[in-house]
Amino acid sequence: LIAIAEYYRFDGWLINIENPIHPSHLDNLYVFLSILVTGIHQRIPGSKVIWYDSVTTTGQLKWQNTLNELNEMYFSLCDGIFLNYHWTRECLHQTQLVSANRSCDVYVGIDVHGRGCFGGGGYNCSIALDVIKRFQLSTAVFAPGWVYENDPKSDFIEKQDRFWKLLSPYTSLYPAVSSLPLVSSFGRGYGHKVSIDGQVVYDGKWTNLSAQDIQPSFPDCYYRNEEKASIQLHSVDVDTSYYIPYNNGSVLSIHGSVVDTQNNIPAIVRLFKCNIPIKDNVLISYTYYCATDNIDHYLRVRISGNMKFILMSPHSFSDVSEQPVIPALSEQNQKLLHSHFTGDMLSTHWKTCYFLLKMPSEEIKGVSICIYPKPSVPEDNFILYIGEVKIMDYRIFQQKVSNVHAISIANKESNSITLFWNHKENEFDRTDHFNIYTMNKRKFKFIGRAHTNGFHMFLPEDIGTFKIYIQPVTISRRKRRVLSNSHLTINNY
């Protein structure tokens, strides 16, 4: 079990033994748990072994729904316990007393199907979570797939967001990242199109959960509008149906309106909570498209220390607040930097600005968007699309993006082939994925994306000889021009 968890990068194990155990075998169970917990902690720092509330210390299969003398032994041997779902307030009160200073290690079960569960499950799971939080206990949400199984499939994304947003006020917020880089195009791992640097390379529905990006730390219910703010926010959503995403298949869509141009109180859209130490110069990029011309917007970074905020201005330099404002780099430097990230691709309506942050021995604690009205504009609606946000170690440019090598065909069938290759990683900017292209008659066609050193593809029926190019893309989205990447020639006759 330890080897499996280490190889597949599991966070640990949930031990659920739902059958009686003969009393003579209980000592073996205790030894098994001790060896598993000790061993997995040594091999996987931060891992956890959680016991499910089923078998008691007498060997009976009898769910307790609380922490007591019949399951406390398992709790003491493991990193936590997952309580059964049929609990009451009295059960939680007793659990709080017995767990003492380990109350956060008790995961009180919530069955989303609502089978005997406090609050009735479904979209009322927040009722149960509210009670659990009052007793300072943790929770385990069982069968959230209920949303997909219960509601019409066509409404799944909307209902899925609704379900988790109802729970979010009762959950803790953890840093999205704790080390560089922070890179997000807000991709959810599916969409209606695939874009690379603002150009659509595939037009059609797709799903690839390996292509997920870091999502905003704050659900939209956390976006509060100041009473006297000059901007009113209507919605902040990850949009997978935008006609030209910047990267992957999603954008962050911010809808609002200018309601007062006389004051200077912005709307704040918080994006990421983070805890990133800064050891050297930091390069920041901000890609956006504003469909209207009535607002100014700034990428805002919160720095440790005296809770300082720094604004990154994609516009001409302006003093919008008492906070420090950093202008974008010169146009020449921006074009040079942009070429390192886009390769052959040139953006269309998207605009990318680059900023250099020089604040060693600090920490980046948060990233947000500040929106101000432009002076003397009519009170009207606006739409701001955020295509990508990146915060990177400037040292990534010390190493070029390396090509793949030793491309080979492992399996060739009548209409498909499987490719494998080798690739050397960079120290500061590891490879995130590989874009696969074919070229025939000097025309490139995007075929797909691999998140490992292998790719299975169908052979084009109407092409005889063609080339396959494999383009490594780093986590900061750096890449070579497609034509300068390693390739393999295929004879399809």
N, C-alpha and C positions, 0 to 999 in steps of 0.2 A: 504493500500500500504506500509506503514511504517513497519507494522508487517510482511508482506510477505517478504520484503527486508531483515529484520533482521533475520528471520527464515532461509531463503535460502541463506543468506550471499551475497546478491546482493551488487554491488558497488553504486547503486542508481537507478534512473529512467530516461528514455528519454520520455518526454511528446510530443506526436505527435497527434494533433487534426486536422484531414484533412477533416473538414466540416465547413460550416459557423456557426457562433454563433450569436444569436439574441442580439442586443446591450443591451437589458435589463438584459441579463445574464452575461455580461462581468465582473461586479463587483464580482459575485460569483466565476468566474474563477480566478480573482486576489486573492481573499481570499483563495481559494483552493490551489493555488501555494504557498502562504505565509505559510499556515499551514503545507503543505507537506515539504517544504524546512526547516523550523524551526524544525519540529518534527524529520525528518530523521537525521539532524545534531546532535540532542541531543542523539538519540538512536544508530547511527552508525557514529562514528567519521571518518572524511575523505570522507564521502559519497557525492554524487553530484546528482543534479537534472538539466537535460539539456532540454532546450526548442527547439523544431524543428520549423524552419522557415516556417510556413504555414498560420495560422490565424493571421490577423492583429489586431491592437487595435481598429479598427472600426467593427470587427466581420467578415470581409470578408475573404474568403479562397483565398488568393492571395500571392504566394511565392515571396519574395523580392530579394533573392540572394545577399543581402547586409544587413548591419546593419543601420537602419534609424529610423525616428520618428514613423514608423508604426509597428515596432517590438521591439523598444528599451525598452519599459515598461516590456516586458517579460524577456528580458536580465537582467534588473535590479532586478527582483524578483527571478531569478534562478541563478544557479552556472555557467551557460554558455548557448550558443545558437549554434545550429547545422544549418548552412546556407544551403539553397537549392543549387543544383549543377550547375545551369545555370549562373554562375558568369563570370565576366570579370575582367581585371586588374583594371578598373575604379571602379568596385564594391568593390574590395579589398582595394583600396586606401581610399574610403569613409569609409569602415568598420574600417580601422586602425585609422582614425581620430575620429570617433564617439566612439569607444571602449576605447580610451585614455589608461589609465594604466591597462585596463583589456583585452588587445588584445589577451593574451593567453587563455582567456575564450571563444573566438570565434572559433568554430570548422567548418572550411570551408569544405563543402561537396565535395567528389570526388566519382562519380558513376563509378565503375569499368566496368560496361556495356557500358559506354561511351555515354549515351543518352544525347546529348547536353552539355556534360561536356568538360571543357577546356582540351586540349591534346588528347581527344578521348578515354580515358579509357584504359582498358586492360594493356598490358605491357608498355604503355606510361603514366601510372598514375604518374610516377616520374616527368614528365614534369609539371603537375599541382602542384605537391607537391613542386617542386623547386620554382615556382612562389609564392605559399602560404607562404613559409618560408621567402622569400625576404620581405614580408610585416609583418613579425613577428607575424603571426597568427597560430593557431593550425589547425588540420584537422580531418575530420571524413571520414573514408574509408567505403563506402557502397557497399555491395554485393561482398566481396572478394571470395565468392563461385563461381564466374565467372570462375576461373581457373579450377575447377572441371567440371563445366557445358560446358565449351568451348573446352577444349582439350581432347585428348584420355585419358581414365581413367588409362591406363597402364603407362602413363607418369606423373601422377598427382604429385607424391612426388618431382620429378625433377622440374616440372613446378611451383609447389608451392614454393619451395626454390628460384627459379629464380625470381618469382614475388616479394617476400619480400626483397630479396637482392637488387633489383633495387631501393626499397624505403629506405633501411637502411641508405644510406649516408645523408638523409635529416631528420632523426629522432634523438631524444635525447636518450642517453644511461642512464638507471637508474640502481641502484644497484640490483643485482640478489637477495641478501638477506641482511638484516640489523641486524640479530641476529643469534646466534648459534642454531643449527648446520647448516653447509653448506654440503649437501650430494647430490652427483649426479653420476649416472651411465649413464647419457646422454640418458635415455630412453625417447622415444617419445610417448609411450602409444600404440605401436603396434610393430610387428616384425615377424620374421620367426621362432624364437625359444624363449623359456623362460629359463633363466638360474638363478641359485641361487649359488652365490659364486663360479662361474667358472665351474659349472656342469649343463648340459642341463637336465631339468626336464620335458620339453614338447617340442616336435619337430613338429612344424606345425605353420601355420599363426594364429595370434591372434590380438585382439584389446581390449584394456582396458584403456580408457583415464584417469582413476583414477590412473594409474600406471606411469604417466608422471613424469620425473625428471626435475630439473632445467636445462635449456639449456644454452649453452655458450652465454655470453653477446654480443660477437662480431661475426658478420658474416665473412665469409672467405675473403671478400674484405678488411677487416681491417688488415689482416696479411701482413705487408710490409717487404720486404726483403732488408736489408742493401746492398748497392752496393759492399762493401768489406766483407760481411759476409762469413763465411766459409761453411755455410749451405744454400742451396736454397730450399725453400718450394714450392711444386707443388700443394698440395691440403690439406685442413683441413675440414673433413666432419663427420657428425654423420652417422654411418653406421649401418643399421638395418639388413644386410645380412651376417654379420660376423658369421663364423661357430660355434664358442663357445663364446657368450657374457659373461661378468662377472656377471652382475646382470641385471634383466629385459631382454631386447632384443636388446640393442644397444651398440656400442662402439664409441669412438672418434678415427678416423683414420687419421693419419698424414703421408703424403707421401712427400718425398723430396730427396735430393741428397747432398753428400759431394762434394764441388767444390774447396775447398782450405784448406789444412791442415796446412798452414804456419802461419795463423793469429789465433786469439782467439776471434773472433766476432761471437756470437751465433745467431741462429734464435730464435725468440721469438713468441710463440703461446699464445696469451692472451685468457684466459678461462672465468673468471668471474670478473665483477666489483661488489664490495661489500662495505659495510660500517658496519663492525662488531666490536662492542666494546669488548675488552678483559678484563675480570675481574679476571681471574684466569688462571691456566695452561691450555694450549690448546693441544689436541691430534690431530695429522694430519695423515691421511693414504693416500697412493698413490699406486694404483694398475695399473700395466702396463704389456705389452708384446711387446718386440722388435724382429721383425723377422730377423733382421740383427745384426752384431756385429761391426759396424763401427762408432757408435755414443755413446756419454754419454748424459744423459738427466737429468734434475733436475726440481722438482716442486718449483716454485718461489712464495713467498708471499711478497706483498708490504705492508709495515707498515706505519702508519701515523707518523707525526713528520717531520723529514728531508727527506722524500720520500725514506726511507730505503727499501732495498730489502734483503730478506733472502732466500738462496737456501737450499732446502732439498735434500740431496744426497742419492740415493738408492745404490750408488756404494761405493767402498772403498774410504775413505776420500781423497780428492784431492783439491788443491787450483787452481780452474779454473778462478777465477776473484778476484777483490778486494772486492766483496760482501761477507758477512758472510755466511759460509756453515755449516749446521747442519747435522751431520751423523745420520743414522737410529739408533734406539735403538738396544740393544744387541739382538742376535738371540734368546736367552732364553725368554727375555721379549716380543719379537715380537710374538713368538709362543703362549705365555700365552694370550696376547691381542687378537690375531687372533682367539683363541678358543672362546672368548666371542662373536665374531661376526659371526662365521661360523656355530656354533652348530655341527651338524653331517657332514656338507659338507666340503670337502677338495678340494682346487683348483687344477687344472691341470697345464697348462702351464703358467697361470697368476702368477705374483709375486706381493705381497703386502708388502710395507715397512711402518713402523710407526715412527713418530717423535714427540718429546715433545717440544713445544714452550713455553718458560717462558718469557713473556713480559707483565706484568700487566700494566694497565692504558694506553694502546695503542689501536689503531683500525686497523683491517685488511681491506685494501682498494682494494686489487686486488689479483688474483691468475692467474699464467701463467706457461708455460713450457719453459725452456731454453734448447736448443739442441746444443751441441758442437761435432765436429769430434774427434774421438779418435786419438792419435798421430800416425803418420806414417801409416795411412790406405790409401788404394787406393781410388781415387775419384769414388764413385759409389752411387747407389740409396739406400734408406732405407725406412722402414715402421715401424712406432711406433703406437701401439694401446694403448689408455688410457681406462682402464676398469671402474675405479671409483676414485673419489676424495672426501675426507671427512675431514672436520674441525669441531671438537667437543669439548664441555666443558668436561674437565677431570672428573668433578664431576658425570658424568653419571654412573660411576662404584660404586658410593655410594649406589645405589639401584639395586637390582636384577630385571631381567625381570619377571614380575608376570604372573602366569598362568591364563587362563580363568576359570570361574566357572559357575555353574548352566546351563550347556548345556542342551537344551531341543529341542524336535521335535515339531514344530508348526503344520506342515502339512505332512502327509504321504500318498502318493498315491501309485498306483500299481508299478510305476517304478521310483519314485523320492521322496525326502524328503526336507523339509526346516528346517534348524537348526538355533537356536538363543542361545546366551550366554551372560554372564556379564563379565566385565573386569575392573580392577582398573588401572588407569593411573599412571605413574611415574612422578615425579616433573621435572626432568631434561631431560627426554628422552621419550617423548610421543610415543604411539603406532602409527605406520604408516599403517600397514595392518596385516592380518592374513593369513598364509599359511595353506591350508587344505590338509591333507594326509589321505589315507586309508592304513591299514596294514592287510595283510592276509598271513599266513604262514611265518611270520617274514620278509616279504618284504613290504617296503613302496612304495607307489605310489602317486605322486603329482597330486591333483585333480583340484586345482584352488586357487584363491586368493580373499579374501574379504577385502573391505575397510570400512566395517561397521560390527556391531555385529550380522551378519546373513549371511547365505549362502544357496543357493538352488542347489541341486546336484541330478544327476540321479544315481540310484542304479545299481551296476554292475550285469549283468545278470547271470554270471557264478559262483558267490560266495555266499555261504550261510551266514555264520556268519563272520563278519569282524569288525574292529575298525576304528573309525574316530578320527584323532588327529588334534587339532587346535593349531597352533604355532604362538603366537604373535611375530611380528617383529617391533622393534622400528624404529624411524626415522633415527637413526644412524646405523641401520641394525643389532642391537644386537638381539640375540634369544637364546633360550634353545635348547639342543639336542631334536630332534623330539620325541624320546621315553620318555623324561621327561616332556612332555606337557600333559595337560588334554585331555581325550579321552572319547568317547562314543561307546559302543558295539551295533552293529546293527544285528538283526536276520532277514535275508532276505528270510526266507522260507515262 
